[in-house]
Amino acid sequence: MSTANSTYTIAVIPGDGIGTEIIPPTLALLQKLATHDGGFQFRFVERRDCGAAYYKESGEDCSKAAFAVAREADAILLGAIGLPSIRLPSGTEIAPHLRMREEFELIAGVRPVKAYPNTPRRLLDPRAANIDMIILRESTEGLFYTQGRGEVIGDSEARETLRITRPTTEKLCDEAFRIARRRKLKRGHASVTCVDKANVFRAFAFFRKIFDERSALNPDIEARHNYVDAQALDLVRRPWDFDVLVMENMFGDILSDLGGGLVGGMGMAPCAELGAEHGLFQPAHGSAPDIAGQDKANPTATFLSAALMLDWLAERSGNAALAQAAVVLEAAIDSAFAEGLLRPMEFGGDQGLIAATRAVSDSLDRQLGRLKQ
């Protein structure tokens, strides 16, 4: 792993659809931050041989070379992968990033849900402006455990297996409390809610049991429980009451999209997928082929994912310059929204990808200028 004042190698996988459009401006912002500070540099290694378009050409979802680059990099930055029109013989979409989750043990899917100024409020309650939570999704097990390995029996029955293991769940819960503790330093309070279906399924009763054991090791953080159906209701009724929510893979997949909808759309939904040795960062939205090539994409989620990457690299390397860069990038996005300068088409604004990128880049210039004063 790189150390302070050194170069960080980033595996860049644009993928499909709008992924190829949102990655270049993200790299430009990262380079601007590196150039300004001087305390770190980036080496971007871009691989186009990964995704649905590559599968159509080659019959592979991701080349061995691209996978090797991702494995050796300090971090992975991904645009979007998958095209509905290109599918495997099983009928499922191309998804090599799911294989990366498994092979790189990226168990913790961090999905921030935050309301930014002058973005749509799906809820009329004024407290919706205070939405700021983390949905922590286990990303290698749960109902995704047999992804690509499920079975269809005689065209009359289909089976998938849900798997929850103690080692993975312990690591996931520990990450939830670690995230909550970091947030407590900034906000003065924190809680972790275990989201499950323990009243019906033994697997989720097991998940809750492990959560309670890890909670006992973290008495400084409030621990809560909620059944997933009640949690879906509460995310509409009172989302401002939640801080960190930890849950199984499929539940996290669904509820994180609901969270994105609460704060404007999937273009506002960043994601970090973290393991002990690897980190993959991507917007939680898909490749959106219906708007690809039309200068309509909202790059915000990708920019915010890049900020998550900077923060993660800072934690791993001890490089304070990276941590400051993460704060500055998010502040530039927040300021651009607050000043009415960032108006994505996704929720009725007049800015496509190019104009939205310019708004954030200009805001970042102002943030960096203040640091020099």
C-alpha positions as CSV (number, residue, x, y, z in Angstrom):
1,M,0.0,0.0,0.0
2,S,1.2,3.5,-0.9
3,T,2.2,5.9,1.9
4,A,2.1,9.6,2.3
5,N,3.5,11.8,-0.5
6,S,3.5,8.9,-2.9
7,T,1.6,7.7,-6.0
8,Y,-1.6,5.7,-5.7
9,T,-2.5,3.3,-8.5
10,I,-6.2,3.4,-9.4
11,A,-7.7,0.7,-11.6
12,V,-10.2,2.5,-13.7
13,I,-13.0,0.5,-15.3
14,P,-15.5,2.7,-17.2
15,G,-17.7,-0.3,-18.1
16,D,-20.8,0.3,-20.1
17,G,-23.3,3.0,-21.1
18,I,-22.9,6.2,-19.2
19,G,-20.0,4.7,-17.3
20,T,-17.7,5.6,-20.1
21,E,-19.0,9.2,-19.9
22,I,-18.9,9.8,-16.1
23,I,-15.5,8.4,-15.4
24,P,-13.3,11.0,-17.4
25,P,-14.6,14.1,-15.6
26,T,-14.2,12.2,-12.3
27,L,-10.5,11.5,-13.1
28,A,-10.1,15.2,-14.0
29,L,-11.4,16.3,-10.6
30,L,-9.1,13.8,-8.8
31,Q,-6.1,15.0,-10.8
32,K,-7.0,18.6,-9.9
33,L,-7.0,17.7,-6.2
34,A,-3.6,15.9,-6.6
35,T,-2.0,18.7,-8.5
36,H,-3.2,21.4,-6.0
37,D,-2.0,19.5,-2.9
38,G,1.2,17.9,-4.0
39,G,0.9,15.4,-1.0
40,F,-0.2,12.6,-3.3
41,Q,-0.4,11.6,-6.9
42,F,-2.5,9.2,-8.9
43,R,-1.6,6.7,-11.6
44,F,-4.7,5.8,-13.5
45,V,-4.7,2.4,-15.3
46,E,-7.8,2.3,-17.5
47,R,-9.2,-1.0,-18.7
48,R,-12.0,-1.2,-21.2
49,D,-11.9,-5.0,-21.4
50,C,-14.5,-5.5,-18.7
51,G,-18.3,-5.3,-19.0
52,A,-21.2,-6.2,-21.2
53,A,-19.9,-4.5,-24.4
54,Y,-16.6,-6.4,-23.9
55,Y,-18.5,-9.7,-23.4
56,K,-20.4,-9.2,-26.7
57,E,-17.0,-8.8,-28.5
58,S,-15.0,-11.5,-26.7
59,G,-17.3,-13.9,-24.8
60,E,-15.7,-12.9,-21.5
61,D,-17.2,-10.6,-18.9
62,C,-13.8,-9.3,-17.9
63,S,-10.3,-10.1,-19.2
64,K,-7.8,-11.8,-16.9
65,A,-5.5,-8.8,-17.4
66,A,-8.2,-6.3,-16.3
67,F,-8.9,-8.5,-13.2
68,A,-5.2,-8.6,-12.4
69,V,-4.9,-4.8,-12.7
70,A,-7.9,-4.4,-10.3
71,R,-6.3,-6.9,-7.9
72,E,-3.0,-5.1,-7.7
73,A,-4.3,-1.5,-7.6
74,D,-4.5,0.6,-4.5
75,A,-8.2,1.2,-5.3
76,I,-10.7,0.4,-8.1
77,L,-12.9,3.1,-9.6
78,L,-15.8,1.7,-11.7
79,G,-18.3,3.6,-13.9
80,A,-21.2,1.2,-14.5
81,I,-21.4,-2.3,-15.8
82,G,-24.2,-4.1,-17.7
83,L,-26.5,-3.7,-20.6
84,P,-30.1,-5.1,-20.5
85,S,-29.8,-6.2,-24.2
86,I,-26.7,-8.3,-23.5
87,R,-27.2,-11.3,-21.3
88,L,-25.6,-14.6,-20.3
89,P,-27.2,-17.9,-21.5
90,S,-28.9,-18.0,-18.1
91,G,-30.8,-14.8,-18.9
92,T,-29.0,-12.7,-16.3
93,E,-27.0,-9.6,-17.1
94,I,-23.2,-9.3,-17.3
95,A,-21.8,-8.5,-13.9
96,P,-18.1,-9.1,-13.4
97,H,-18.1,-6.6,-10.5
98,L,-20.1,-9.2,-8.5
99,R,-17.2,-11.6,-9.1
100,M,-14.8,-8.9,-7.9
101,R,-16.8,-8.6,-4.7
102,E,-16.4,-12.3,-4.1
103,E,-12.8,-12.8,-5.1
104,F,-11.6,-9.6,-3.4
105,E,-13.8,-10.2,-0.3
106,L,-15.5,-6.8,-0.6
107,I,-18.0,-7.7,2.1
108,A,-19.0,-4.2,3.2
109,G,-21.1,-2.2,0.7
110,V,-21.3,1.4,2.1
111,R,-24.2,3.3,0.6
112,P,-24.5,6.9,1.9
113,V,-27.9,8.5,1.7
114,K,-27.7,12.2,2.2
115,A,-29.9,15.1,1.3
116,Y,-28.0,17.9,-0.4
117,P,-29.3,21.5,-0.6
118,N,-31.7,22.4,-3.5
119,T,-32.2,18.8,-4.4
120,P,-35.7,17.2,-4.6
121,R,-37.5,16.4,-1.4
122,R,-39.7,13.4,-2.0
123,L,-41.1,13.9,1.5
124,L,-42.8,17.1,2.4
125,D,-41.8,17.1,6.0
126,P,-39.1,19.8,6.5
127,R,-37.0,17.3,8.5
128,A,-36.3,15.5,5.2
129,A,-33.5,18.1,4.7
130,N,-31.7,16.3,7.6
131,I,-31.5,12.9,5.9
132,D,-28.0,11.6,6.4
133,M,-27.5,7.9,6.9
134,I,-25.4,5.0,5.8
135,I,-26.9,1.8,4.5
136,L,-24.3,-0.9,5.0
137,R,-25.0,-3.9,2.7
138,E,-23.2,-7.2,3.1
139,S,-22.0,-7.8,-0.5
140,T,-20.8,-11.4,-0.9
141,E,-23.3,-13.6,0.8
142,G,-27.1,-13.5,1.6
143,L,-29.4,-14.2,-1.3
144,F,-26.5,-13.3,-3.8
145,Y,-24.5,-16.3,-2.5
146,T,-25.6,-18.5,-5.5
147,Q,-25.5,-15.7,-8.1
148,G,-24.7,-17.5,-11.3
149,R,-25.1,-20.9,-9.6
150,G,-28.8,-21.1,-9.0
151,E,-30.7,-23.9,-10.6
152,V,-33.9,-24.3,-12.6
153,I,-35.4,-27.8,-12.2
154,G,-37.4,-29.2,-15.1
155,D,-38.7,-25.8,-16.1
156,S,-41.1,-26.1,-13.1
157,E,-39.0,-24.9,-10.1
158,A,-36.1,-22.5,-9.5
159,R,-33.9,-22.4,-6.4
160,E,-31.4,-20.0,-5.0
161,T,-29.6,-20.4,-1.6
162,L,-29.3,-17.7,1.0
163,R,-26.1,-18.0,3.1
164,I,-25.0,-16.1,6.2
165,T,-21.8,-17.0,7.9
166,R,-20.4,-15.9,11.2
167,P,-17.0,-14.7,10.1
168,T,-18.4,-12.4,7.4
169,T,-21.3,-11.1,9.6
170,E,-18.9,-10.3,12.4
171,K,-16.7,-8.3,10.1
172,L,-19.8,-6.5,8.7
173,C,-21.1,-5.6,12.1
174,D,-17.7,-4.4,13.3
175,E,-17.5,-2.2,10.2
176,A,-21.0,-0.8,11.0
177,F,-19.9,0.2,14.5
178,R,-16.6,1.6,13.2
179,I,-18.4,3.8,10.7
180,A,-20.9,4.9,13.4
181,R,-18.0,5.8,15.7
182,R,-16.4,8.0,13.1
183,R,-19.7,9.7,12.4
184,K,-20.2,10.2,16.2
185,L,-17.0,12.3,16.3
186,K,-18.4,14.6,13.7
187,R,-22.1,14.6,14.7
188,G,-22.0,14.0,18.4
189,H,-24.3,11.0,18.2
190,A,-24.6,7.7,16.4
191,S,-26.6,4.5,16.3
192,V,-26.5,1.2,14.3
193,T,-29.8,-0.5,13.3
194,C,-29.8,-4.2,12.5
195,V,-32.3,-4.7,9.7
196,D,-33.4,-8.3,9.3
197,K,-36.4,-10.7,9.2
198,A,-35.5,-12.5,12.4
199,N,-39.2,-13.1,13.2
200,V,-39.5,-15.6,10.3
201,F,-36.2,-16.9,9.1
202,R,-33.6,-18.8,11.2
203,A,-30.8,-17.3,9.0
204,F,-31.8,-13.8,10.0
205,A,-32.2,-14.8,13.6
206,F,-28.6,-15.9,13.4
207,F,-27.7,-12.6,11.8
208,R,-29.3,-10.7,14.6
209,K,-27.6,-12.9,17.2
210,I,-24.2,-12.1,15.8
211,F,-25.1,-8.4,15.6
212,D,-26.1,-8.4,19.3
213,E,-22.8,-10.1,20.2
214,R,-20.8,-7.4,18.4
215,S,-23.0,-4.7,19.8
216,A,-22.0,-5.8,23.3
217,L,-18.4,-5.1,22.3
218,N,-19.3,-1.5,21.3
219,P,-21.3,-0.2,24.2
220,D,-20.6,3.4,23.3
221,I,-22.8,3.1,20.2
222,E,-26.6,2.8,20.5
223,A,-27.8,-0.5,18.9
224,R,-31.3,-0.9,17.5
225,H,-33.3,-3.6,15.6
226,N,-35.9,-3.3,12.8
227,Y,-37.6,-5.9,10.6
228,V,-36.9,-5.1,6.9
229,D,-40.6,-4.5,6.1
230,A,-40.9,-2.1,9.0
231,Q,-37.6,-0.5,8.0
232,A,-39.0,0.2,4.4
233,L,-42.0,1.8,6.0
234,D,-39.8,3.9,8.4
235,L,-37.6,5.1,5.5
236,V,-40.7,6.8,4.1
237,R,-42.1,7.9,7.5
238,R,-39.0,9.1,9.3
239,P,-35.7,8.5,7.5
240,W,-34.1,11.4,9.4
241,D,-34.1,9.2,12.6
242,F,-31.6,6.7,11.3
243,D,-27.8,6.7,11.2
244,V,-26.1,3.5,10.2
245,L,-28.2,0.5,9.1
246,V,-26.6,-2.9,8.6
247,M,-28.2,-5.7,6.6
248,E,-28.1,-8.7,4.3
249,N,-27.2,-8.4,0.7
250,M,-30.6,-8.4,-1.0
251,F,-32.2,-6.2,1.6
252,G,-29.4,-3.7,1.2
253,D,-29.7,-3.8,-2.6
254,I,-33.4,-2.8,-2.3
255,L,-33.3,-0.3,0.6
256,S,-30.3,1.6,-0.7
257,D,-32.3,2.3,-4.0
258,L,-35.2,3.5,-1.8
259,G,-32.7,5.7,0.0
260,G,-31.5,7.1,-3.3
261,G,-35.0,8.0,-4.3
262,L,-35.6,9.9,-1.1
263,V,-32.7,12.3,-1.8
264,G,-33.2,12.9,-5.5
265,G,-32.5,9.8,-7.5
266,M,-29.8,7.2,-8.2
267,G,-27.6,9.9,-9.6
268,M,-27.1,11.0,-6.0
269,A,-26.2,7.5,-4.7
270,P,-22.5,6.8,-4.3
271,C,-21.1,3.5,-3.1
272,A,-17.9,2.0,-1.6
273,E,-17.4,-1.7,-1.5
274,L,-14.7,-2.5,1.1
275,G,-12.7,-5.5,2.2
276,A,-9.6,-6.0,4.3
277,E,-7.2,-5.4,1.4
278,H,-9.3,-4.0,-1.5
279,G,-11.8,-1.1,-2.1
280,L,-14.0,-0.7,-5.1
281,F,-15.8,2.6,-5.6
282,Q,-18.7,3.2,-8.0
283,P,-22.0,5.0,-8.3
284,A,-24.9,2.8,-7.3
285,H,-26.9,3.5,-10.4
286,G,-26.7,1.4,-13.6
287,S,-25.3,2.0,-17.1
288,A,-28.5,3.8,-18.2
289,P,-28.2,3.0,-21.9
290,D,-31.4,5.0,-22.6
291,I,-29.5,8.2,-22.0
292,A,-26.0,7.2,-22.9
293,G,-24.2,9.5,-25.4
294,Q,-26.8,12.3,-24.9
295,D,-25.1,14.5,-22.3
296,K,-27.8,13.8,-19.8
297,A,-26.1,11.8,-17.1
298,N,-25.9,13.1,-13.5
299,P,-22.2,12.7,-12.4
300,T,-22.8,13.5,-8.8
301,A,-22.8,9.9,-7.5
302,T,-19.6,9.2,-9.2
303,F,-17.9,12.3,-7.8
304,L,-19.1,11.4,-4.3
305,S,-17.8,7.8,-4.8
306,A,-14.4,9.3,-5.7
307,A,-14.6,11.3,-2.4
308,L,-15.3,8.0,-0.6
309,M,-12.2,6.5,-2.3
310,L,-10.0,9.4,-1.2
311,D,-11.2,9.0,2.4
312,W,-10.6,5.2,2.4
313,L,-7.1,5.6,0.9
314,A,-6.4,8.2,3.6
315,E,-7.4,5.8,6.4
316,R,-5.3,3.0,4.9
317,S,-2.2,5.1,4.2
318,G,-2.3,7.6,7.0
319,N,-2.0,10.4,4.4
320,A,-3.8,13.4,5.8
321,A,-3.7,15.2,2.4
322,L,-6.0,12.5,1.0
323,A,-8.5,13.0,3.9
324,Q,-8.5,16.7,3.3
325,A,-9.1,16.2,-0.4
326,A,-12.1,14.0,0.3
327,V,-13.6,16.8,2.5
328,V,-12.9,19.4,-0.1
329,L,-14.5,17.5,-2.9
330,E,-17.7,16.8,-1.0
331,A,-17.7,20.4,0.1
332,A,-17.5,21.6,-3.5
333,I,-20.5,19.4,-4.4
334,D,-22.5,20.6,-1.4
335,S,-21.6,24.2,-2.2
336,A,-22.5,23.9,-5.9
337,F,-26.0,22.6,-4.9
338,A,-26.4,25.2,-2.2
339,E,-25.6,28.1,-4.5
340,G,-27.9,26.8,-7.2
341,L,-25.0,26.2,-9.6
342,L,-25.5,22.4,-9.9
343,R,-28.8,21.5,-11.5
344,P,-28.8,18.0,-13.0
345,M,-31.4,17.0,-15.6
346,E,-32.1,13.9,-13.5
347,F,-34.5,15.8,-11.3
348,G,-35.7,18.6,-13.6
349,G,-32.6,20.8,-13.9
350,D,-31.2,22.3,-17.1
351,Q,-27.7,20.7,-16.9
352,G,-26.4,17.7,-18.6
353,L,-23.2,15.9,-17.8
354,I,-20.9,18.6,-19.3
355,A,-22.5,21.6,-17.6
356,A,-22.9,19.7,-14.3
357,T,-19.2,18.8,-14.3
358,R,-18.3,22.4,-15.0
359,A,-20.4,23.5,-12.1
360,V,-18.6,21.1,-9.7
361,S,-15.2,21.9,-11.1
362,D,-15.7,25.6,-10.7
363,S,-16.9,25.1,-7.1
364,L,-13.9,22.9,-6.5
365,D,-11.6,25.7,-7.7
366,R,-13.2,28.1,-5.3
367,Q,-12.8,25.6,-2.4
368,L,-9.1,25.1,-3.3
369,G,-8.6,28.9,-3.6
370,R,-9.9,29.4,0.0
371,L,-7.3,26.8,1.2
372,K,-4.5,29.0,-0.2
373,Q,-5.7,32.1,1.6
